[in-house]
Structure formats: C-alpha cells, structure tokens
Amino acid sequence: ICKKSNYKLINFSRNFGKESAILAGLDFAKGDATIIIDADLQMPLKYINTMLDYWQDGYKLVLSHKSNRKKSFTNFLASKYYKVYNKITNNRIKQDALDFQLMDRIVVNYIISYREKNRFFKGITGTIGFESINIPVEIDMRTTGESKFNNLIDLFKYALSSIIIDTTVPLKLGLYIGIVIVIIGIILAITTIIQTIIHHSFGSGYTTLLSIIIFFFGFLTILIGIIGVYIGMIYEEVRKRPNYIIDEKINMD
C-alpha cells in the first residue's frame, strides 16, 4: 500500500515493543503537530479534527481517555493501578488514559530527547509540562484480530515497570518497612525481658521465634527482589543498545 501511495512506513527487524515503536514514529515525524494512534483503529478518526482545533487554540499537548469504559476485572485492576501510580509519582495520569494524543513540535522534540531503554510514554508526557487538555474518546469495537496485550501477566509486567521507571518509592518503602520491623523487634524484646523478670517465664518462644524468622526472610526476599529489578534496569541503560533496529523505510528521507 505504501509503495502505491504517499504513506510512509518504518518496518523493524523484529518486534521491539510498543514504546520503541512510538519513539521511532516520533523520531521520524517532521510535522508541526504529531498524532499517535493505535494500529487497531479502534479510535475514531473524527477526534483528530477536535485535537487539531485545540492545538490551534494554543494547547501544546492534547491527551485523551476512554469515555466508554467496559466493566471487567482487568479494567478494575487498571483503575487501581492508576491511583497507586499517581500517589507514588509526581505524574498525574487520568484513569483510562490512551496513547492517542496530539503533540506540538516542541513537545515531540523534548520527548525524543528521552533516550532511556525502559520507557513509559504516558509517564513521559505527564512530566514535561506545557499547556495541555484531556478529551474523552469513545472507543469503537475491534473489527478484526485480537489484542496481543491483554493477558494479566503482560499487564502486570507493564504496570510494574512503569512504576519503577518513574519513582524510587519501592526502594524507600523497603527502608520504611525495615525501620518498622526493627521497632517491632525492640518492643518484642523489651516485652519478653519484662515478662521474664516479672513472671519468671520465657513463655512459648519457639513459635514466636519461628514467626519472626519467617517474616524477616520474607521481607528480605522482597527487598532484594526490588533492588534486583532496579539493578536490571540500570544494566539495560548502561549497555546503550538502540531502542529499535530498522529493516526498511518506504517513502522516508
């Protein structure tokens, strides 16, 4: 289709993921305004005119969110995710936010200057500022194919990485929990000493000791896991590998 028309195509050597695809599109976009839209075309093109009107009114960033939200377990988890994300980061992402958005040229220039390997596009647009507006979009039904990004495991990985990318709160949380555990341990030790002095009895210490040991090992395992995720992301960044590899370009300079 592209070879018979003026449409432009960037084809990767393999699937590098949605975030890298968005970055590649923005890297090569040359217009005064750029719009991102999903390939499944569930977002009606009529909203493009609305976005352009707001852009001409002076908005540098026109965001969008779903207006017709289906009730499902996945959507319920997504709504809770956005609440947690907004609380522990400096970003404010609207519930049911979409990647369908218009960006002024100056916004695109700043977004493509973010070259990290682990990316969260909605988070990036939430950090750069500029005059913005968020419009409701009524999503159409998918006509063909099935979403390849719809299982809970993929959604959980995406949610976890987006939170870790934009905040160090999980690391600080481990510190805070550690302080609380130390305080609890001191209180238990003092209580045991007082009980021993007054009643001359140690009580059933085996169960208490076993519970404390299990709790501590569980906490340390979680903390080590959080640190491991951060170290893994640091490792990805310092390797400086490209975000994507292009196999061919059609109608591109």
Sequence and secondary structure as in RCSB ss.txt:
>XXXX:A:sequence
ICKKSNYKLINFSRNFGKESAILAGLDFAKGDATIIIDADLQMPLKYINTMLDYWQDGYKLVLSHKSNRKKSFTN
FLASKYYKVYNKITNNRIKQDALDFQLMDRIVVNYIISYREKNRFFKGITGTIGFESINIPVEIDMRTTGESKFN
NLIDLFKYALSSIIIDTTVPLKLGLYIGIVIVIIGIILAITTIIQTIIHHSFGSGYTTLLSIIIFFFGFLTILIG
IIGVYIGMIYEEVRKRPNYIIDEKINMD
>XXXX:A:secstr
 GGGSS  EEEESS   HHHHHHHHHHH  SSEEEE  TT  S THHHHHHHHHHHTT SEEEEEESS    HHH
HHHHHHHHHHHHHSS    TTB S EEEEHHHHHHHTT   SS  HHHHHHHS  SEEEEEE      SS  SS 
SHHHHHHHHHHHHHHH  HHHHHHHHHHHHHHHHHHHHHHHHHHHHHHHS   SHHHHHHHHHHHHHHHHHHHHH
HHHHHHHHHHHHHTT  S  EEEEES  
